[in-house]
Amino acid sequence: MTERLPFVPKDWKPLTAVAAFAAVLPLVLPNDYFLVLFNIMALNALVVLGLNFLIGCAGQISLGHAAFYGLGAYTSAIVTTTLGWPLWAGLAAALATAALLGFLLAVPTLRLEGHYLVMATLGFNIIVSICLNQMEELTGGPSGFPGIPALHVGPLVIDTDRSFYGFIWTAFFFVFALFLNLEESRIGRALRAIHDKELTARTLGVPTHAYKVGVFVLSTVLAAFAGFCYAHYVTFISPKTFDIFYSVQVVTMVVVGGMGNLWGGLVGTALLTSLPELLHRFEDLHVLIYGLLLMGSLVFFPNGLAPAAATGLRELFRRLGGTASEKEERRTQSGPPGAKPARRVAGKPISQPDSESPPDRDVLAVRNISVRFGGLQALQNVSFTVKPGQIAALIGPNGAGKTTLLNVVSGLVAPQEGRIVAGDRDITGLPAHRVARARIGRSFQTVQMFSHLSVLDNLLLGFHLSGRAGFWRALWHTPAERREEETLRDLARAALRGTPLESKEDLPAAVLSLYEQKVLEILRALALEPRILLLDEPVGGLNPNESRRLMDWIGARRKDGMAMVLVEHDMNVVMEYADHVVVLQHGQVIAQGPPRKIQKDPKVIAAYLGTGRRAGRTEARSGIEETAC
């Protein structure tokens, strides 16, 4: 019943245990100096929580969170002290300032790939530090900003270390619970996918840029809230507290604890906040010992202390428990040897002909597509059409442009010329997540698995567009969001039935065989209920028996009216399953038509074998069936 309650996170038991420990801790501390240490620890933990979610889930590193921490502190101090406004106005101004500046910083930089956000946030941190030091009339400059009013909640004034301890740790556990909810939601699953394979996430309908901006802004708001609390706790602030070294410190806390592990961030914060105090007795050696401990943790525990400790405990329990339980054995057993067609999910067709695309209308029309990468002409005036229920195969020698063409159709590459029409909708140049909304799914030449996610979570990413809950409902785990998540899980489990993955939903996708991974990838694409399925070498690496089983299963989808574009090296597969074949060479269409016609085309024979002189026409035709594209 607990899992149906609003707000309550999945990890409510360990959260309750840690909160209870924090509540009892002040009763056993020898003096109030330790309260100050734990108060600073809680403030650091708030900043680390947002940064850890940004780094671990969205895969973005920021070296500017000290600046947002400082902006929250200084904005509230100016509003409440210089302007004399109430405390709530200072909090609102601090959060709004951080959100606005975070948004303006994130929107342009997060469109770029690589470490541009690191560079941008580093520069931003330096600019903010300079402003805090130079704008003396507003900030007090290097001398600091004194006279900040103490925190108060209604008539309750929080002006002692003990009272602030209760306030800040209550606030931290409340926010921590919200982030646990977000991590276990549809949005959190999409963010982990962005971290692992952003391009794949886009093809599943995840608006990656919007989500990354949202997480960045959320983390800056959390840093600003921590800065607000810090300013009204110490009642005096100076720019030195918020310099670049603090940004490096909080990033180190994330890395040491475990990137992407929210509990690990708390462990890293507790360790690195208290470690200087523990080493203080060593006087001049404490900096050296501090550095050695950090280096050792990064070398021997590269994934972080918390994940390493969890792995060690699981291994210990496994050894103490002896052999695996029957439940585990059943869970890891292979499913049925073949994946039978599963055309319905919970009574709902996975794919059905669009009412706007009658049988005689093209479900996909590629018209005069041209793509250039610098001086390389990858595609030139490529045109073909696909009708509902038809399998169109793209073949050609290596480098002919087959995968590039799939990337153009799926929105990963924008063409310089030409149009792509899906049904009656022009999707030319649309980003991949909007192409997925037009019900176009795809697989990849190299299987794209989110290896750290389970089989079920991988498949649930295919149902991302079937959900509607956003960040706000995910944070609170509202009853509507919980019902939606349960419905999506039921749909995913129904899609697994009758496949080799039916009994493996909780296993990491990384442990699956190649055949099972291909089944999962195609199931994930089918979860989009596509009108058009793009298949890039679906049987590559499989043995003949597995290839036939997989293609029989895929081919059965034609009965539901779903069209397919197939890129395949195995000519036996192409000739047996394709209705229409398009042959590419050097980015141009040299032939297209029914398989038997293509098999006898002299241009096609020459494209595969170079010339027809060394072998007779009969040998050349048979060679096509066995030669890889």
Secondary structure as a PSIPRED ss2 file (coil, helix, strand):
# PSIPRED VFORMAT (PSIPRED V4.0)

   1 M C   1.000  0.000  0.000
   2 T H   0.000  1.000  0.000
   3 E H   0.000  1.000  0.000
   4 R H   0.000  1.000  0.000
   5 L C   1.000  0.000  0.000
   6 P C   1.000  0.000  0.000
   7 F C   1.000  0.000  0.000
   8 V C   1.000  0.000  0.000
   9 P C   1.000  0.000  0.000
  10 K C   1.000  0.000  0.000
  11 D C   1.000  0.000  0.000
  12 W H   0.000  1.000  0.000
  13 K H   0.000  1.000  0.000
  14 P H   0.000  1.000  0.000
  15 L H   0.000  1.000  0.000
  16 T H   0.000  1.000  0.000
  17 A H   0.000  1.000  0.000
  18 V H   0.000  1.000  0.000
  19 A H   0.000  1.000  0.000
  20 A H   0.000  1.000  0.000
  21 F H   0.000  1.000  0.000
  22 A H   0.000  1.000  0.000
  23 A H   0.000  1.000  0.000
  24 V H   0.000  1.000  0.000
  25 L H   0.000  1.000  0.000
  26 P H   0.000  1.000  0.000
  27 L H   0.000  1.000  0.000
  28 V H   0.000  1.000  0.000
  29 L C   1.000  0.000  0.000
  30 P C   1.000  0.000  0.000
  31 N C   1.000  0.000  0.000
  32 D C   1.000  0.000  0.000
  33 Y H   0.000  1.000  0.000
  34 F H   0.000  1.000  0.000
  35 L H   0.000  1.000  0.000
  36 V H   0.000  1.000  0.000
  37 L H   0.000  1.000  0.000
  38 F H   0.000  1.000  0.000
  39 N H   0.000  1.000  0.000
  40 I H   0.000  1.000  0.000
  41 M H   0.000  1.000  0.000
  42 A H   0.000  1.000  0.000
  43 L H   0.000  1.000  0.000
  44 N H   0.000  1.000  0.000
  45 A H   0.000  1.000  0.000
  46 L H   0.000  1.000  0.000
  47 V H   0.000  1.000  0.000
  48 V H   0.000  1.000  0.000
  49 L H   0.000  1.000  0.000
  50 G H   0.000  1.000  0.000
  51 L H   0.000  1.000  0.000
  52 N H   0.000  1.000  0.000
  53 F H   0.000  1.000  0.000
  54 L H   0.000  1.000  0.000
  55 I H   0.000  1.000  0.000
  56 G H   0.000  1.000  0.000
  57 C C   1.000  0.000  0.000
  58 A C   1.000  0.000  0.000
  59 G C   1.000  0.000  0.000
  60 Q C   1.000  0.000  0.000
  61 I C   1.000  0.000  0.000
  62 S C   1.000  0.000  0.000
  63 L C   1.000  0.000  0.000
  64 G C   1.000  0.000  0.000
  65 H H   0.000  1.000  0.000
  66 A H   0.000  1.000  0.000
  67 A H   0.000  1.000  0.000
  68 F H   0.000  1.000  0.000
  69 Y H   0.000  1.000  0.000
  70 G H   0.000  1.000  0.000
  71 L H   0.000  1.000  0.000
  72 G H   0.000  1.000  0.000
  73 A H   0.000  1.000  0.000
  74 Y H   0.000  1.000  0.000
  75 T H   0.000  1.000  0.000
  76 S H   0.000  1.000  0.000
  77 A H   0.000  1.000  0.000
  78 I H   0.000  1.000  0.000
  79 V H   0.000  1.000  0.000
  80 T H   0.000  1.000  0.000
  81 T H   0.000  1.000  0.000
  82 T H   0.000  1.000  0.000
  83 L C   1.000  0.000  0.000
  84 G C   1.000  0.000  0.000
  85 W C   1.000  0.000  0.000
  86 P C   1.000  0.000  0.000
  87 L H   0.000  1.000  0.000
  88 W H   0.000  1.000  0.000
  89 A H   0.000  1.000  0.000
  90 G H   0.000  1.000  0.000
  91 L H   0.000  1.000  0.000
  92 A H   0.000  1.000  0.000
  93 A H   0.000  1.000  0.000
  94 A H   0.000  1.000  0.000
  95 L H   0.000  1.000  0.000
  96 A H   0.000  1.000  0.000
  97 T H   0.000  1.000  0.000
  98 A H   0.000  1.000  0.000
  99 A H   0.000  1.000  0.000
 100 L H   0.000  1.000  0.000
 101 L H   0.000  1.000  0.000
 102 G H   0.000  1.000  0.000
 103 F H   0.000  1.000  0.000
 104 L H   0.000  1.000  0.000
 105 L H   0.000  1.000  0.000
 106 A H   0.000  1.000  0.000
 107 V H   0.000  1.000  0.000
 108 P H   0.000  1.000  0.000
 109 T H   0.000  1.000  0.000
 110 L C   1.000  0.000  0.000
 111 R C   1.000  0.000  0.000
 112 L C   1.000  0.000  0.000
 113 E C   1.000  0.000  0.000
 114 G C   1.000  0.000  0.000
 115 H C   1.000  0.000  0.000
 116 Y H   0.000  1.000  0.000
 117 L H   0.000  1.000  0.000
 118 V H   0.000  1.000  0.000
 119 M H   0.000  1.000  0.000
 120 A H   0.000  1.000  0.000
 121 T H   0.000  1.000  0.000
 122 L H   0.000  1.000  0.000
 123 G H   0.000  1.000  0.000
 124 F H   0.000  1.000  0.000
 125 N H   0.000  1.000  0.000
 126 I H   0.000  1.000  0.000
 127 I H   0.000  1.000  0.000
 128 V H   0.000  1.000  0.000
 129 S H   0.000  1.000  0.000
 130 I H   0.000  1.000  0.000
 131 C H   0.000  1.000  0.000
 132 L H   0.000  1.000  0.000
 133 N H   0.000  1.000  0.000
 134 Q H   0.000  1.000  0.000
 135 M C   1.000  0.000  0.000
 136 E H   0.000  1.000  0.000
 137 E H   0.000  1.000  0.000
 138 L H   0.000  1.000  0.000
 139 T H   0.000  1.000  0.000
 140 G C   1.000  0.000  0.000
 141 G H   0.000  1.000  0.000
 142 P H   0.000  1.000  0.000
 143 S H   0.000  1.000  0.000
 144 G C   1.000  0.000  0.000
 145 F E   0.000  0.000  1.000
 146 P C   1.000  0.000  0.000
 147 G C   1.000  0.000  0.000
 148 I C   1.000  0.000  0.000
 149 P C   1.000  0.000  0.000
 150 A C   1.000  0.000  0.000
 151 L E   0.000  0.000  1.000
 152 H E   0.000  0.000  1.000
 153 V E   0.000  0.000  1.000
 154 G C   1.000  0.000  0.000
 155 P C   1.000  0.000  0.000
 156 L E   0.000  0.000  1.000
 157 V E   0.000  0.000  1.000
 158 I E   0.000  0.000  1.000
 159 D C   1.000  0.000  0.000
 160 T C   1.000  0.000  0.000
 161 D H   0.000  1.000  0.000
 162 R H   0.000  1.000  0.000
 163 S H   0.000  1.000  0.000
 164 F H   0.000  1.000  0.000
 165 Y H   0.000  1.000  0.000
 166 G H   0.000  1.000  0.000
 167 F H   0.000  1.000  0.000
 168 I H   0.000  1.000  0.000
 169 W H   0.000  1.000  0.000
 170 T H   0.000  1.000  0.000
 171 A H   0.000  1.000  0.000
 172 F H   0.000  1.000  0.000
 173 F H   0.000  1.000  0.000
 174 F H   0.000  1.000  0.000
 175 V H   0.000  1.000  0.000
 176 F H   0.000  1.000  0.000
 177 A H   0.000  1.000  0.000
 178 L H   0.000  1.000  0.000
 179 F H   0.000  1.000  0.000
 180 L H   0.000  1.000  0.000
 181 N H   0.000  1.000  0.000
 182 L H   0.000  1.000  0.000
 183 E H   0.000  1.000  0.000
 184 E C   1.000  0.000  0.000
 185 S C   1.000  0.000  0.000
 186 R H   0.000  1.000  0.000
 187 I H   0.000  1.000  0.000
 188 G H   0.000  1.000  0.000
 189 R H   0.000  1.000  0.000
 190 A H   0.000  1.000  0.000
 191 L H   0.000  1.000  0.000
 192 R H   0.000  1.000  0.000
 193 A H   0.000  1.000  0.000
 194 I H   0.000  1.000  0.000
 195 H H   0.000  1.000  0.000
 196 D H   0.000  1.000  0.000
 197 K C   1.000  0.000  0.000
 198 E H   0.000  1.000  0.000
 199 L H   0.000  1.000  0.000
 200 T H   0.000  1.000  0.000
 201 A H   0.000  1.000  0.000
 202 R H   0.000  1.000  0.000
 203 T H   0.000  1.000  0.000
 204 L C   1.000  0.000  0.000
 205 G C   1.000  0.000  0.000
 206 V C   1.000  0.000  0.000
 207 P C   1.000  0.000  0.000
 208 T H   0.000  1.000  0.000
 209 H H   0.000  1.000  0.000
 210 A H   0.000  1.000  0.000
 211 Y H   0.000  1.000  0.000
 212 K H   0.000  1.000  0.000
 213 V H   0.000  1.000  0.000
 214 G H   0.000  1.000  0.000
 215 V H   0.000  1.000  0.000
 216 F H   0.000  1.000  0.000
 217 V H   0.000  1.000  0.000
 218 L H   0.000  1.000  0.000
 219 S H   0.000  1.000  0.000
 220 T H   0.000  1.000  0.000
 221 V H   0.000  1.000  0.000
 222 L H   0.000  1.000  0.000
 223 A H   0.000  1.000  0.000
 224 A H   0.000  1.000  0.000
 225 F H   0.000  1.000  0.000
 226 A H   0.000  1.000  0.000
 227 G H   0.000  1.000  0.000
 228 F H   0.000  1.000  0.000
 229 C H   0.000  1.000  0.000
 230 Y H   0.000  1.000  0.000
 231 A H   0.000  1.000  0.000
 232 H H   0.000  1.000  0.000
 233 Y H   0.000  1.000  0.000
 234 V H   0.000  1.000  0.000
 235 T C   1.000  0.000  0.000
 236 F C   1.000  0.000  0.000
 237 I E   0.000  0.000  1.000
 238 S C   1.000  0.000  0.000
 239 P H   0.000  1.000  0.000
 240 K H   0.000  1.000  0.000
 241 T H   0.000  1.000  0.000
 242 F H   0.000  1.000  0.000
 243 D C   1.000  0.000  0.000
 244 I H   0.000  1.000  0.000
 245 F H   0.000  1.000  0.000
 246 Y H   0.000  1.000  0.000
 247 S H   0.000  1.000  0.000
 248 V H   0.000  1.000  0.000
 249 Q H   0.000  1.000  0.000
 250 V H   0.000  1.000  0.000
 251 V H   0.000  1.000  0.000
 252 T H   0.000  1.000  0.000
 253 M H   0.000  1.000  0.000
 254 V H   0.000  1.000  0.000
 255 V H   0.000  1.000  0.000
 256 V H   0.000  1.000  0.000
 257 G H   0.000  1.000  0.000
 258 G C   1.000  0.000  0.000
 259 M C   1.000  0.000  0.000
 260 G C   1.000  0.000  0.000
 261 N C   1.000  0.000  0.000
 262 L H   0.000  1.000  0.000
 263 W H   0.000  1.000  0.000
 264 G H   0.000  1.000  0.000
 265 G H   0.000  1.000  0.000
 266 L H   0.000  1.000  0.000
 267 V H   0.000  1.000  0.000
 268 G H   0.000  1.000  0.000
 269 T H   0.000  1.000  0.000
 270 A H   0.000  1.000  0.000
 271 L H   0.000  1.000  0.000
 272 L H   0.000  1.000  0.000
 273 T H   0.000  1.000  0.000
 274 S H   0.000  1.000  0.000
 275 L H   0.000  1.000  0.000
 276 P H   0.000  1.000  0.000
 277 E H   0.000  1.000  0.000
 278 L H   0.000  1.000  0.000
 279 L C   1.000  0.000  0.000
 280 H H   0.000  1.000  0.000
 281 R H   0.000  1.000  0.000
 282 F H   0.000  1.000  0.000
 283 E H   0.000  1.000  0.000
 284 D H   0.000  1.000  0.000
 285 L H   0.000  1.000  0.000
 286 H H   0.000  1.000  0.000
 287 V H   0.000  1.000  0.000
 288 L H   0.000  1.000  0.000
 289 I H   0.000  1.000  0.000
 290 Y H   0.000  1.000  0.000
 291 G H   0.000  1.000  0.000
 292 L H   0.000  1.000  0.000
 293 L H   0.000  1.000  0.000
 294 L H   0.000  1.000  0.000
 295 M H   0.000  1.000  0.000
 296 G H   0.000  1.000  0.000
 297 S H   0.000  1.000  0.000
 298 L H   0.000  1.000  0.000
 299 V H   0.000  1.000  0.000
 300 F H   0.000  1.000  0.000
 301 F C   1.000  0.000  0.000
 302 P C   1.000  0.000  0.000
 303 N C   1.000  0.000  0.000
 304 G C   1.000  0.000  0.000
 305 L H   0.000  1.000  0.000
 306 A H   0.000  1.000  0.000
 307 P H   0.000  1.000  0.000
 308 A H   0.000  1.000  0.000
 309 A H   0.000  1.000  0.000
 310 A H   0.000  1.000  0.000
 311 T H   0.000  1.000  0.000
 312 G H   0.000  1.000  0.000
 313 L H   0.000  1.000  0.000
 314 R H   0.000  1.000  0.000
 315 E H   0.000  1.000  0.000
 316 L H   0.000  1.000  0.000
 317 F H   0.000  1.000  0.000
 318 R H   0.000  1.000  0.000
 319 R H   0.000  1.000  0.000
 320 L H   0.000  1.000  0.000
 321 G H   0.000  1.000  0.000
 322 G C   1.000  0.000  0.000
 323 T C   1.000  0.000  0.000
 324 A C   1.000  0.000  0.000
 325 S C   1.000  0.000  0.000
 326 E H   0.000  1.000  0.000
 327 K H   0.000  1.000  0.000
 328 E H   0.000  1.000  0.000
 329 E H   0.000  1.000  0.000
 330 R H   0.000  1.000  0.000
 331 R H   0.000  1.000  0.000
 332 T H   0.000  1.000  0.000
 333 Q C   1.000  0.000  0.000
 334 S C   1.000  0.000  0.000
 335 G C   1.000  0.000  0.000
 336 P C   1.000  0.000  0.000
 337 P C   1.000  0.000  0.000
 338 G C   1.000  0.000  0.000
 339 A C   1.000  0.000  0.000
 340 K C   1.000  0.000  0.000
 341 P C   1.000  0.000  0.000
 342 A C   1.000  0.000  0.000
 343 R C   1.000  0.000  0.000
 344 R E   0.000  0.000  1.000
 345 V E   0.000  0.000  1.000
 346 A C   1.000  0.000  0.000
 347 G C   1.000  0.000  0.000
 348 K E   0.000  0.000  1.000
 349 P E   0.000  0.000  1.000
 350 I C   1.000  0.000  0.000
 351 S C   1.000  0.000  0.000
 352 Q C   1.000  0.000  0.000
 353 P C   1.000  0.000  0.000
 354 D C   1.000  0.000  0.000
 355 S C   1.000  0.000  0.000
 356 E C   1.000  0.000  0.000
 357 S C   1.000  0.000  0.000
 358 P C   1.000  0.000  0.000
 359 P C   1.000  0.000  0.000
 360 D C   1.000  0.000  0.000
 361 R C   1.000  0.000  0.000
 362 D C   1.000  0.000  0.000
 363 V C   1.000  0.000  0.000
 364 L E   0.000  0.000  1.000
 365 A E   0.000  0.000  1.000
 366 V E   0.000  0.000  1.000
 367 R E   0.000  0.000  1.000
 368 N E   0.000  0.000  1.000
 369 I E   0.000  0.000  1.000
 370 S E   0.000  0.000  1.000
 371 V E   0.000  0.000  1.000
 372 R E   0.000  0.000  1.000
 373 F E   0.000  0.000  1.000
 374 G C   1.000  0.000  0.000
 375 G C   1.000  0.000  0.000
 376 L E   0.000  0.000  1.000
 377 Q E   0.000  0.000  1.000
 378 A E   0.000  0.000  1.000
 379 L E   0.000  0.000  1.000
 380 Q E   0.000  0.000  1.000
 381 N E   0.000  0.000  1.000
 382 V E   0.000  0.000  1.000
 383 S E   0.000  0.000  1.000
 384 F E   0.000  0.000  1.000
 385 T E   0.000  0.000  1.000
 386 V E   0.000  0.000  1.000
 387 K C   1.000  0.000  0.000
 388 P C   1.000  0.000  0.000
 389 G C   1.000  0.000  0.000
 390 Q C   1.000  0.000  0.000
 391 I E   0.000  0.000  1.000
 392 A E   0.000  0.000  1.000
 393 A E   0.000  0.000  1.000
 394 L E   0.000  0.000  1.000
 395 I E   0.000  0.000  1.000
 396 G C   1.000  0.000  0.000
 397 P C   1.000  0.000  0.000
 398 N C   1.000  0.000  0.000
 399 G C   1.000  0.000  0.000
 400 A C   1.000  0.000  0.000
 401 G C   1.000  0.000  0.000
 402 K H   0.000  1.000  0.000
 403 T H   0.000  1.000  0.000
 404 T H   0.000  1.000  0.000
 405 L H   0.000  1.000  0.000
 406 L H   0.000  1.000  0.000
 407 N H   0.000  1.000  0.000
 408 V H   0.000  1.000  0.000
 409 V H   0.000  1.000  0.000
 410 S C   1.000  0.000  0.000
 411 G C   1.000  0.000  0.000
 412 L C   1.000  0.000  0.000
 413 V C   1.000  0.000  0.000
 414 A C   1.000  0.000  0.000
 415 P C   1.000  0.000  0.000
 416 Q C   1.000  0.000  0.000
 417 E E   0.000  0.000  1.000
 418 G E   0.000  0.000  1.000
 419 R E   0.000  0.000  1.000
 420 I E   0.000  0.000  1.000
 421 V E   0.000  0.000  1.000
 422 A E   0.000  0.000  1.000
 423 G C   1.000  0.000  0.000
 424 D C   1.000  0.000  0.000
 425 R E   0.000  0.000  1.000
 426 D E   0.000  0.000  1.000
 427 I C   1.000  0.000  0.000
 428 T C   1.000  0.000  0.000
 429 G C   1.000  0.000  0.000
 430 L C   1.000  0.000  0.000
 431 P C   1.000  0.000  0.000
 432 A H   0.000  1.000  0.000
 433 H H   0.000  1.000  0.000
 434 R H   0.000  1.000  0.000
 435 V H   0.000  1.000  0.000
 436 A H   0.000  1.000  0.000
 437 R H   0.000  1.000  0.000
 438 A C   1.000  0.000  0.000
 439 R C   1.000  0.000  0.000
 440 I E   0.000  0.000  1.000
 441 G E   0.000  0.000  1.000
 442 R E   0.000  0.000  1.000
 443 S C   1.000  0.000  0.000
 444 F C   1.000  0.000  0.000
 445 Q C   1.000  0.000  0.000
 446 T C   1.000  0.000  0.000
 447 V C   1.000  0.000  0.000
 448 Q C   1.000  0.000  0.000
 449 M C   1.000  0.000  0.000
 450 F C   1.000  0.000  0.000
 451 S C   1.000  0.000  0.000
 452 H C   1.000  0.000  0.000
 453 L C   1.000  0.000  0.000
 454 S E   0.000  0.000  1.000
 455 V H   0.000  1.000  0.000
 456 L H   0.000  1.000  0.000
 457 D H   0.000  1.000  0.000
 458 N H   0.000  1.000  0.000
 459 L H   0.000  1.000  0.000
 460 L H   0.000  1.000  0.000
 461 L H   0.000  1.000  0.000
 462 G H   0.000  1.000  0.000
 463 F C   1.000  0.000  0.000
 464 H H   0.000  1.000  0.000
 465 L H   0.000  1.000  0.000
 466 S H   0.000  1.000  0.000
 467 G C   1.000  0.000  0.000
 468 R C   1.000  0.000  0.000
 469 A C   1.000  0.000  0.000
 470 G C   1.000  0.000  0.000
 471 F H   0.000  1.000  0.000
 472 W H   0.000  1.000  0.000
 473 R H   0.000  1.000  0.000
 474 A H   0.000  1.000  0.000
 475 L H   0.000  1.000  0.000
 476 W H   0.000  1.000  0.000
 477 H C   1.000  0.000  0.000
 478 T C   1.000  0.000  0.000
 479 P H   0.000  1.000  0.000
 480 A H   0.000  1.000  0.000
 481 E H   0.000  1.000  0.000
 482 R H   0.000  1.000  0.000
 483 R H   0.000  1.000  0.000
 484 E H   0.000  1.000  0.000
 485 E H   0.000  1.000  0.000
 486 E H   0.000  1.000  0.000
 487 T H   0.000  1.000  0.000
 488 L H   0.000  1.000  0.000
 489 R H   0.000  1.000  0.000
 490 D H   0.000  1.000  0.000
 491 L H   0.000  1.000  0.000
 492 A H   0.000  1.000  0.000
 493 R H   0.000  1.000  0.000
 494 A H   0.000  1.000  0.000
 495 A H   0.000  1.000  0.000
 496 L H   0.000  1.000  0.000
 497 R C   1.000  0.000  0.000
 498 G C   1.000  0.000  0.000
 499 T C   1.000  0.000  0.000
 500 P C   1.000  0.000  0.000
 501 L C   1.000  0.000  0.000
 502 E C   1.000  0.000  0.000
 503 S C   1.000  0.000  0.000
 504 K C   1.000  0.000  0.000
 505 E C   1.000  0.000  0.000
 506 D C   1.000  0.000  0.000
 507 L C   1.000  0.000  0.000
 508 P E   0.000  0.000  1.000
 509 A H   0.000  1.000  0.000
 510 A H   0.000  1.000  0.000
 511 V H   0.000  1.000  0.000
 512 L C   1.000  0.000  0.000
 513 S C   1.000  0.000  0.000
 514 L H   0.000  1.000  0.000
 515 Y H   0.000  1.000  0.000
 516 E H   0.000  1.000  0.000
 517 Q H   0.000  1.000  0.000
 518 K H   0.000  1.000  0.000
 519 V H   0.000  1.000  0.000
 520 L H   0.000  1.000  0.000
 521 E H   0.000  1.000  0.000
 522 I H   0.000  1.000  0.000
 523 L H   0.000  1.000  0.000
 524 R H   0.000  1.000  0.000
 525 A H   0.000  1.000  0.000
 526 L H   0.000  1.000  0.000
 527 A C   1.000  0.000  0.000
 528 L C   1.000  0.000  0.000
 529 E C   1.000  0.000  0.000
 530 P C   1.000  0.000  0.000
 531 R C   1.000  0.000  0.000
 532 I E   0.000  0.000  1.000
 533 L E   0.000  0.000  1.000
 534 L E   0.000  0.000  1.000
 535 L E   0.000  0.000  1.000
 536 D E   0.000  0.000  1.000
 537 E C   1.000  0.000  0.000
 538 P C   1.000  0.000  0.000
 539 V C   1.000  0.000  0.000
 540 G C   1.000  0.000  0.000
 541 G C   1.000  0.000  0.000
 542 L C   1.000  0.000  0.000
 543 N C   1.000  0.000  0.000
 544 P H   0.000  1.000  0.000
 545 N H   0.000  1.000  0.000
 546 E H   0.000  1.000  0.000
 547 S H   0.000  1.000  0.000
 548 R H   0.000  1.000  0.000
 549 R H   0.000  1.000  0.000
 550 L H   0.000  1.000  0.000
 551 M H   0.000  1.000  0.000
 552 D H   0.000  1.000  0.000
 553 W H   0.000  1.000  0.000
 554 I H   0.000  1.000  0.000
 555 G H   0.000  1.000  0.000
 556 A H   0.000  1.000  0.000
 557 R H   0.000  1.000  0.000
 558 R H   0.000  1.000  0.000
 559 K H   0.000  1.000  0.000
 560 D H   0.000  1.000  0.000
 561 G C   1.000  0.000  0.000
 562 M C   1.000  0.000  0.000
 563 A E   0.000  0.000  1.000
 564 M E   0.000  0.000  1.000
 565 V E   0.000  0.000  1.000
 566 L E   0.000  0.000  1.000
 567 V E   0.000  0.000  1.000
 568 E C   1.000  0.000  0.000
 569 H C   1.000  0.000  0.000
 570 D C   1.000  0.000  0.000
 571 M H   0.000  1.000  0.000
 572 N H   0.000  1.000  0.000
 573 V H   0.000  1.000  0.000
 574 V H   0.000  1.000  0.000
 575 M H   0.000  1.000  0.000
 576 E H   0.000  1.000  0.000
 577 Y H   0.000  1.000  0.000
 578 A C   1.000  0.000  0.000
 579 D C   1.000  0.000  0.000
 580 H E   0.000  0.000  1.000
 581 V E   0.000  0.000  1.000
 582 V E   0.000  0.000  1.000
 583 V E   0.000  0.000  1.000
 584 L E   0.000  0.000  1.000
 585 Q E   0.000  0.000  1.000
 586 H C   1.000  0.000  0.000
 587 G C   1.000  0.000  0.000
 588 Q E   0.000  0.000  1.000
 589 V E   0.000  0.000  1.000
 590 I E   0.000  0.000  1.000
 591 A E   0.000  0.000  1.000
 592 Q E   0.000  0.000  1.000
 593 G E   0.000  0.000  1.000
 594 P C   1.000  0.000  0.000
 595 P H   0.000  1.000  0.000
 596 R H   0.000  1.000  0.000
 597 K H   0.000  1.000  0.000
 598 I H   0.000  1.000  0.000
 599 Q H   0.000  1.000  0.000
 600 K C   1.000  0.000  0.000
 601 D C   1.000  0.000  0.000
 602 P H   0.000  1.000  0.000
 603 K H   0.000  1.000  0.000
 604 V H   0.000  1.000  0.000
 605 I H   0.000  1.000  0.000
 606 A H   0.000  1.000  0.000
 607 A H   0.000  1.000  0.000
 608 Y H   0.000  1.000  0.000
 609 L H   0.000  1.000  0.000
 610 G C   1.000  0.000  0.000
 611 T C   1.000  0.000  0.000
 612 G C   1.000  0.000  0.000
 613 R C   1.000  0.000  0.000
 614 R C   1.000  0.000  0.000
 615 A C   1.000  0.000  0.000
 616 G C   1.000  0.000  0.000
 617 R H   0.000  1.000  0.000
 618 T H   0.000  1.000  0.000
 619 E H   0.000  1.000  0.000
 620 A H   0.000  1.000  0.000
 621 R H   0.000  1.000  0.000
 622 S H   0.000  1.000  0.000
 623 G H   0.000  1.000  0.000
 624 I H   0.000  1.000  0.000
 625 E C   1.000  0.000  0.000
 626 E C   1.000  0.000  0.000
 627 T C   1.000  0.000  0.000
 628 A C   1.000  0.000  0.000
 629 C C   1.000  0.000  0.000
